Amino acid sequence: MKLINKPIIFSAVVAAILSSCGGSSEILSTPITNIDNTPIKEQTLTEAEKHNWGHLDLVKDTIPGMSVDKAYTEIIKGQKGKKIIVAVIDSGIDISHEDLDGVLWTNTKEIAGNGIDDDKNGYIDDIHGWNFLGTGYDEQLEYVRIVGTGDTSIPRYAEAKALLEKEREQVTPKKTRYEQIYAAIKAADDAFTKHFGKADYTNDEVKNLDTKDETLLKHKAVAAQMNGFGLASIQDAESTLKGEITKLAESFNTGLNPEHKFRTTGDNPNDFNDKPGYGDGNVMPSVKTEAHGSHVAGIILAERNNGKGANGVANNAELMSIRVVPNGDEYDKDVAKGIRYAVDNGAKIINGSFGKSFSMQSEWVRDAIKYASDNNVIFVHAAGNDSKNVDVEPNFPDDNTGGAEISNTYIRVGALAPKYGTGVVAGFSNYGKKNVDVFAPGAQVYSSTPENEYKTFGGTSMAAPAVAGVAALVWSQYPKLSAAQVKQVILASGVPVNTKVVVGGNAEDVRPFSDLSKSGKMVNAYNALIMASKM
């Protein structure tokens, strides 16, 4: 789930520094244990397993993967099936990536770069998808935008305003505390530079400094403390704190300022019909660090067995890239338009690894999800990373109104960790007996990132594309199934976990795994293919 650009979130290193200096820290300090209070034995994975654990088999490998490798070895056996178009609605995808460039969807009815809407679909030069963000990258969170409207009739307006006021009140004292710590680090840096006669002194030189100068000894203690927090040197600590101070200042002036406007597309995001075809055909991420979409895409359909990076789940799918998720909260208009674009241009599966707690025009997105369902398209959505019960606390987009579902092809996915037992549910994962359908591998997942790189990320953002990949694999082999039947197969064929598990990373919250989702199961590609063959 895309949860970056939260104004008050700061790194674990800085949180630890603040905690040691009298500030507050939200880092979990209670060790997660088994039900009998004995420590959980960490499962040691090989490097190969770390890069592929979501594809492994619970019985054979004792790792709660989806039996993807087993499915290919024993069932697929080289069969390609029918090509499936999968739309990834995200932050942009590096379509030039070595593991993705061979699986791109191309709009053959459009002539690239001629500035004409050749296929008359309302989008000019949409060769590999569409970018609803234009040149935009940063954006506010939805509750800030709600307050910015000044419309008190908007549902949860008072809640949004109270949250914004609380967040703004926290910034100033936190920034002041950062500045105090930064001043101590800067003083140490200046003193060491003077003592060693150079600015590029090393951490080892500081460690080995033999002096009776009380001021230098004090600075040496500061350096040791920074090392203890995982910072390589005083210079590293200085750079880290300076960056955090800058982020807080920018956050207060823009991210937490309801008067500030980020949007660059020229349309009114609160008018669904304003400026049709806004945005452009550039589906690439705007910066290299915007790796979320590329990582998600690789989980679904990175080229298999090409000797590079990681294998996607699906073996015969095409990638349609739709950019709607900024560095902040996505607009409901962009999401709804993105879903409709995917459906209208041939996608059979849509992955949505994004979400938020407030939604101004949730009905627009809900209508689009229903549109997908009515047109035999599956929409897979990440459950969210707040360790919350989404039956109680809202997470958007969803597929129900007052508890009544409007789609029979919407799948909401929680995240698993690579260890079977009480710790199998990722501590960050949302859950819900009514509103989460199934669980899939989501913690510590290795996949593609921009510029031909690969990294390990964790989140329900990684679990949703695992399920989208299984859906593509099953549907490719059995194309006569309906979207609703594919969903039914995925939920019904999963592996049940008949034990209690730790929920939300809280060692004192232990419940039956079956209470955390509608199916009470972990997705399993091997079982899904067998069940599909019998339908």
Order of alpha helices (4+ residues) and beta strands (2+ residues): alpha-alpha-alpha-alpha-beta-beta-alpha-alpha-alpha-alpha-alpha-alpha-beta-alpha-beta-alpha-beta-beta-beta-beta-beta-beta-beta-alpha-alpha-beta-beta-beta-beta-alpha
